[in-house]
Every structure is written in structure tokens, then in C-alpha cells.
Amino acid sequence: MKAFIHHGEPGLAGVRLTDVPTPEPGPGQVRIRLKTAGLNRRDLRVTRLAKPGDPPVVLGSDGAGVIDRVGEHVQHLHPGDEVVVNPSLYWYENSPAPPAGHEILGSPTDGTFAEFIVLSAEQVEPKPTHLTWEEAGVLPLAALTAYRALFTRARIQSGQTVLIPGAGSGVATFLVQFAKAAGAEVIVTSRSAEKRRRAEALGADRTIPTESDWLAELRGERVDVVIDSVGAATFDQCLSVLRPGGTLVTFGATAGDEVRIDIRSFFYGQFNLLGTTMGSRDEFRAMLRFVTDRGIRPVVDKVYPLADAGEALRRLQDGEQFGKIGLRVE
């Protein structure tokens, strides 16, 4: 089968389309003929962290397709079923943190940038019928991350105000849609005037330039919740706009891992600082129900053929996208 892998030199210099053996399902597993897949910044991180001597890995955490073969003891799934992949491996019940052994599909386990993938039947869920294949293929990782951050960790309530730095990322577009569906007021930031305009079209109530003084832009108004994936570059601004007792949820560090904090201001502000990443199967299923019940559709930026996955990764690396970038496998 055709697969898009990383092997050898770190970064995008080590990616290529190649032929690999078609996997066969074992007991408790299913094989999916993938129709579409989605990109995440994690794919770029996997390529950057690769070391000489590491085995080849098929990239990709997001995917959707049709089951074409099932292994022994699989009772609830059948050839022909249309499904989406849950990339959060071995985390089934909702819990404060993932269990030991939790992994994310796409390294070290081969991922979705391929014609076929074999997974445990426990990692597969029915495709929401209102979604196109392109929409379903880019849904899983970012939507699960957004759902847990917003509902499990932040415990967002109708009428609260949520600020989302960095409009344009896949998770950010889901956060805007999910928060609006939950009855929250949504504020987003972006350096790009075009991305701010598109965020407003998606449902954001207000937008502000990332490089501005956020508190001044908000005229001193503070927010209940900030959900941040940027990291060091925006951390101080995030805290500056939180109301006393407000909550900052963080799940990414695209602009730096290390932050300094004025601890006295923090504890006098009675702030809550919460980390999150991915989510459980319980939350994945709840997210699918939420998306279906509210008729939410992923924002698809651009879809490339599998052979052009390298070009798609470069678009993601350059931060040009608004929403999710997809791959058309079949």
C-alpha cells in the first residue's frame, strides 16, 4: 500500500511517499480503508524529534474510512461500516489524567497517512452521518482536544466569556464553535486581520490583534476562561485578562515551553491553571454526540492528495491555514 512516512533526517527532509506492506488485522482488530486523513501540529513535532536510527513511522493521527476486514472476536463492527479513528490510544474511561501506557496514534504506532490502517476495534467509532469524508477525516484529534479543554477541564457554562488566543488553528476553530454552541461569549486573538474576520464569520463575538494590549482592547473587561495553545509568548497576556478566580487551560506551546510567573499576583488573583491534552474514549464519544446534535462541521482549510502530504505539512508549518488541513487518501 501507499503510505506517507518519516524516516531518517529530522524534519520535513525525512518525509516521503513510499510502498509499505498492507497490514492484516489480528484478534480484536479491524482494518480500515482510509478515505481521508487530517494534519495536526503533532505531525510536525514527530518529524522534528526523530533521531537517527529510529524506525520508519507512518505519520498521521486523524482519519476516516470504511472497514474492509475484521479480526477474530470483533462483534460490533463489520466490513462496510463507515468510521472515524479515535487517535487517543488506550485511554477509555474519563479520568483526571491519561493512564500509564497512553499513546497518540502516529508515533510510535503507525498512523493514518496511508491507504489502510489496522487498529483495535476499541479505537473506532461510527462516522457522524452529517459530515463529508473530508470533514470526518480532520475531526478527531483537534475536536477531542477542544472538547476536553472546554467542558471537562474549564467546565464552561452558558453566559461565561471565553478568550481563545491564536485564531486559525484547528483546535481554535473547534473551540469557537463548541463554546458558542454552549452559550458562551467568545473572544479570539490573531495577528492576521483576515483570520480575525474569518473567526467572526465562524461565530466569535469579538476579535483583537495578538500583538496589542489585550486588556486595553477589552477596555478593562476581564474574562472567565482562557484556553491557550500558544504558550510562552501569550502566557502573561492570558493571565492579565482573567477575572479574579478565572481559569486558564493550556494544551500547547507553539511559541515556547517555559514561562515565568508572578506567583504573588497569581495567588492573590485566585486563578486556576489547568493542563490538558487529548481525552478519553468517553469524551471522544461525547464529542461526537455534541457535534452531531449541534450540527457542527469542521472548518476545512485545504485538502491535498496523499502524494502531496509534504506540501500540506509545509502549509501547516508556515501557519497559513485557517482550520484543518486534510489529505484525500482514496
C-alpha positions as CSV (number, residue, x, y, z in Angstrom):
1,M,0.0,0.0,0.0
2,K,1.0,3.6,-0.4
3,A,1.9,5.4,2.9
4,F,3.5,8.8,3.8
5,I,6.3,8.2,6.2
6,H,9.0,9.9,8.2
7,H,12.4,8.2,8.3
8,G,16.0,9.4,8.6
9,E,16.8,13.1,8.6
10,P,14.8,15.1,11.2
11,G,12.2,17.5,10.0
12,L,10.4,17.6,6.7
13,A,13.6,16.5,4.9
14,G,12.8,13.0,6.1
15,V,9.2,12.6,4.8
16,R,8.2,10.8,1.7
17,L,5.5,8.7,0.0
18,T,6.5,5.1,-0.3
19,D,5.2,1.5,-0.5
20,V,4.8,-0.5,2.7
21,P,3.2,-3.8,3.5
22,T,-0.5,-3.8,3.8
23,P,-1.3,-4.7,7.5
24,E,-3.6,-7.5,8.4
25,P,-5.9,-7.4,11.5
26,G,-5.3,-9.7,14.4
27,P,-7.8,-10.7,17.1
28,G,-9.9,-7.8,18.3
29,Q,-8.7,-5.6,15.5
30,V,-10.2,-4.0,12.3
31,R,-8.6,-2.8,9.1
32,I,-9.9,0.5,7.7
33,R,-9.5,1.5,4.1
34,L,-8.9,5.2,4.7
35,K,-10.7,7.8,2.6
36,T,-9.3,10.9,4.3
37,A,-6.9,12.0,6.9
38,G,-6.1,15.2,8.8
39,L,-2.9,17.1,9.7
40,N,-2.0,18.3,13.2
41,R,1.0,20.2,14.6
42,R,1.9,17.0,16.3
43,D,2.9,15.5,12.9
44,L,5.5,18.3,12.6
45,R,6.7,17.6,16.1
46,V,7.1,13.9,15.3
47,T,9.4,14.7,12.4
48,R,11.4,17.2,14.4
49,L,12.0,14.8,17.3
50,A,13.1,11.8,15.2
51,K,16.5,10.5,15.9
52,P,19.0,8.7,13.6
53,G,18.3,5.0,13.7
54,D,14.6,5.4,14.6
55,P,12.4,3.0,12.5
56,P,10.2,4.4,9.8
57,V,6.8,5.6,11.0
58,V,3.6,6.4,9.1
59,L,2.5,9.9,10.1
60,G,-1.0,11.0,10.9
61,S,-3.4,10.9,13.9
62,D,-6.7,11.8,12.2
63,G,-8.6,9.7,9.7
64,A,-11.9,8.3,8.5
65,G,-12.8,5.5,6.2
66,V,-14.6,2.2,5.7
67,I,-13.9,-1.1,7.5
68,D,-12.8,-3.7,4.9
69,R,-11.7,-6.6,7.2
70,V,-12.3,-7.6,10.9
71,G,-10.2,-9.9,13.1
72,E,-11.5,-12.6,15.4
73,H,-13.7,-11.7,18.3
74,V,-14.9,-8.4,16.8
75,Q,-18.7,-8.4,17.1
76,H,-19.9,-4.8,16.9
77,L,-18.1,-3.7,13.7
78,H,-18.4,-5.2,10.2
79,P,-17.0,-4.7,6.7
80,G,-18.6,-1.7,5.1
81,D,-19.1,0.3,8.3
82,E,-18.2,4.0,7.9
83,V,-16.0,5.0,10.8
84,V,-13.7,7.6,12.3
85,V,-10.5,6.9,14.2
86,N,-10.0,7.8,17.8
87,P,-6.3,8.6,18.0
88,S,-6.2,8.7,21.8
89,L,-4.9,5.1,22.4
90,Y,-5.6,3.0,25.5
91,W,-7.5,5.8,27.4
92,Y,-11.1,4.6,27.7
93,E,-12.8,6.0,30.8
94,N,-12.8,9.7,31.6
95,S,-10.2,10.4,34.3
96,P,-8.2,13.4,35.7
97,A,-5.2,12.3,33.6
98,P,-4.4,9.6,31.0
99,P,-3.5,6.2,32.3
100,A,0.0,4.7,32.1
101,G,0.7,3.5,28.6
102,H,-1.4,6.1,26.8
103,E,-0.2,7.0,23.4
104,I,-1.3,9.1,20.4
105,L,-1.7,7.5,17.1
106,G,1.0,8.4,14.5
107,S,4.2,7.6,16.5
108,P,5.3,5.2,17.7
109,T,2.2,3.4,16.3
110,D,1.8,3.8,12.5
111,G,-0.8,6.5,11.7
112,T,-3.4,7.5,9.1
113,F,-1.4,8.9,6.2
114,A,-1.8,5.5,4.4
115,E,-4.3,3.6,2.3
116,F,-5.0,1.2,5.2
117,I,-4.7,1.2,8.9
118,V,-5.1,-1.6,11.5
119,L,-6.4,-0.7,14.9
120,S,-8.0,-2.2,17.9
121,A,-11.8,-2.2,17.5
122,E,-11.9,-0.1,20.7
123,Q,-10.4,2.8,18.8
124,V,-13.1,3.1,16.2
125,E,-16.4,4.9,16.3
126,P,-19.2,5.4,13.7
127,K,-18.7,8.4,11.4
128,P,-21.2,11.2,12.0
129,T,-23.6,11.0,9.1
130,H,-23.9,14.7,8.6
131,L,-20.2,15.1,7.9
132,T,-18.5,14.7,4.5
133,W,-15.5,12.4,4.3
134,E,-13.2,15.5,4.3
135,E,-14.8,16.8,7.4
136,A,-14.8,13.5,9.2
137,G,-11.2,12.9,8.3
138,V,-10.0,16.1,10.0
139,L,-12.2,15.9,13.1
140,P,-10.8,13.5,15.7
141,L,-7.7,14.9,17.5
142,A,-8.4,18.6,17.4
143,A,-12.1,18.2,18.3
144,L,-11.3,15.8,21.2
145,T,-8.7,18.2,22.5
146,A,-11.1,21.2,22.3
147,Y,-13.9,19.2,23.9
148,R,-11.9,18.1,26.9
149,A,-10.3,21.5,27.4
150,L,-13.7,23.4,27.3
151,F,-16.1,21.0,29.0
152,T,-14.1,18.6,31.2
153,R,-11.3,21.0,32.3
154,A,-12.8,24.5,32.1
155,R,-16.3,23.4,32.9
156,I,-17.6,26.2,30.7
157,Q,-21.1,27.5,31.4
158,S,-23.6,29.4,29.3
159,G,-23.1,33.1,29.7
160,Q,-19.4,32.9,30.5
161,T,-16.8,34.7,28.5
162,V,-14.0,32.7,26.8
163,L,-10.9,34.0,25.2
164,I,-9.0,31.9,22.7
165,P,-5.6,33.1,21.6
166,G,-4.4,32.2,18.1
167,A,-7.5,32.0,15.8
168,G,-6.9,29.8,12.8
169,S,-5.6,26.6,14.3
170,G,-7.7,23.5,14.0
171,V,-8.4,23.3,17.8
172,A,-9.2,27.1,17.9
173,T,-11.9,26.8,15.3
174,F,-13.5,23.9,17.2
175,L,-13.2,25.9,20.4
176,V,-15.1,28.8,18.9
177,Q,-17.9,26.6,17.6
178,F,-18.2,24.5,20.8
179,A,-18.1,27.5,23.1
180,K,-20.8,29.3,21.0
181,A,-22.9,26.2,21.0
182,A,-22.7,26.1,24.8
183,G,-23.9,29.6,25.1
184,A,-20.6,31.4,25.9
185,E,-19.4,34.7,24.6
186,V,-16.2,34.1,22.5
187,I,-13.2,36.4,22.0
188,V,-10.3,35.4,19.8
189,T,-6.9,36.9,19.0
190,S,-4.9,36.7,15.8
191,R,-2.0,38.6,14.2
192,S,-3.9,38.3,10.9
193,A,-6.8,40.6,10.1
194,E,-8.1,38.0,7.6
195,K,-8.1,35.3,10.3
196,R,-9.9,37.7,12.7
197,R,-12.5,38.3,10.0
198,R,-13.0,34.6,9.4
199,A,-13.2,33.9,13.2
200,E,-16.0,36.5,13.4
201,A,-17.8,34.7,10.5
202,L,-17.4,31.5,12.4
203,G,-19.2,32.9,15.4
204,A,-16.6,34.8,17.5
205,D,-18.3,37.8,19.2
206,R,-15.1,39.9,19.3
207,T,-11.6,39.7,17.9
208,I,-8.4,41.5,18.9
209,P,-4.9,41.7,17.4
210,T,-2.5,39.3,19.2
211,E,0.3,41.9,19.4
212,S,-2.0,44.5,21.1
213,D,-2.5,45.1,24.8
214,W,-5.4,42.7,25.3
215,L,-6.8,44.3,28.5
216,A,-6.8,47.7,26.8
217,E,-8.5,46.2,23.7
218,L,-11.2,44.8,26.1
219,R,-11.5,48.2,27.9
220,G,-10.6,46.6,31.2
221,E,-13.2,43.9,30.9
222,R,-11.9,40.5,32.1
223,V,-12.9,37.0,31.0
224,D,-14.0,33.9,32.9
225,V,-11.9,31.4,30.9
226,V,-8.8,31.5,28.6
227,I,-7.9,28.4,26.6
228,D,-4.4,28.8,25.2
229,S,-2.2,26.7,22.9
230,V,0.4,29.3,22.2
231,G,2.5,29.1,25.4
232,A,5.2,31.4,26.5
233,A,4.5,34.2,24.0
234,T,1.0,34.8,25.3
235,F,1.0,33.5,28.9
236,D,1.3,36.9,30.6
237,Q,-1.4,38.4,28.4
238,C,-3.7,35.4,29.2
239,L,-3.4,36.0,32.9
240,S,-3.8,39.7,32.5
241,V,-7.3,39.4,31.2
242,L,-8.6,36.7,33.6
243,R,-11.1,37.9,36.2
244,P,-10.3,37.0,39.8
245,G,-11.0,33.3,40.3
246,G,-10.8,32.8,36.5
247,T,-9.4,29.7,34.8
248,L,-6.6,29.3,32.3
249,V,-6.5,26.0,30.4
250,T,-3.3,25.3,28.4
251,F,-2.7,22.5,26.0
252,G,0.1,23.7,23.7
253,A,3.4,25.5,23.4
254,T,3.8,26.6,19.8
255,A,5.6,29.7,20.9
256,G,7.7,28.4,23.7
257,D,7.7,25.8,26.6
258,E,9.0,27.9,29.5
259,V,7.1,30.7,31.3
260,R,7.8,33.0,34.2
261,I,5.0,33.8,36.6
262,D,4.5,36.4,39.3
263,I,3.3,34.0,41.9
264,R,2.0,36.7,44.3
265,S,-0.3,38.2,41.6
266,F,-1.4,34.6,40.7
267,F,-2.5,33.6,44.2
268,Y,-4.0,37.0,45.0
269,G,-6.0,36.6,41.8
270,Q,-7.2,33.2,43.0
271,F,-6.6,31.9,39.4
272,N,-6.9,28.3,38.3
273,L,-4.2,27.0,35.9
274,L,-5.1,23.7,34.3
275,G,-3.3,21.5,31.9
276,T,-4.9,19.2,29.4
277,T,-4.1,17.1,26.4
278,M,-6.2,14.8,24.1
279,G,-9.0,13.0,26.0
280,S,-10.6,9.6,26.8
281,R,-12.9,7.4,24.7
282,D,-15.8,8.6,26.9
283,E,-15.0,12.2,25.9
284,F,-14.5,11.2,22.3
285,R,-17.9,9.7,22.2
286,A,-19.4,12.7,24.0
287,M,-17.7,15.0,21.4
288,L,-19.2,13.0,18.5
289,R,-22.7,13.3,20.1
290,F,-22.2,17.0,20.6
291,V,-21.0,17.6,17.1
292,T,-24.0,15.6,15.7
293,D,-26.6,17.1,18.0
294,R,-25.5,20.7,17.2
295,G,-24.8,20.0,13.5
296,I,-21.2,21.3,13.9
297,R,-18.9,20.9,10.9
298,P,-15.1,21.2,11.0
299,V,-13.6,24.1,9.2
300,V,-11.6,22.6,6.3
301,D,-8.8,24.9,5.1
302,K,-7.5,22.8,2.2
303,V,-7.4,19.2,1.1
304,Y,-4.4,17.7,-0.7
305,P,-3.9,14.2,-2.3
306,L,-1.8,11.8,-0.2
307,A,1.1,12.2,-2.5
308,D,1.3,15.9,-1.7
309,A,1.3,15.4,2.1
310,G,4.7,17.1,2.2
311,E,3.3,20.3,0.7
312,A,0.4,20.1,3.2
313,L,2.8,19.8,6.1
314,R,4.7,22.9,4.9
315,R,1.5,24.9,4.8
316,L,0.8,23.8,8.4
317,Q,4.4,24.7,9.4
318,D,4.1,28.1,7.9
319,G,0.9,28.8,9.8
320,E,-1.0,29.7,6.7
321,Q,-4.1,27.7,7.4
322,F,-7.5,28.6,8.9
323,G,-9.0,25.5,10.3
324,K,-7.9,21.9,9.4
325,I,-5.7,20.7,6.5
326,G,-6.8,17.4,5.1
327,L,-5.5,14.6,2.9
328,R,-7.5,12.7,0.3
329,V,-6.3,9.1,0.5
330,E,-8.9,7.5,-1.8
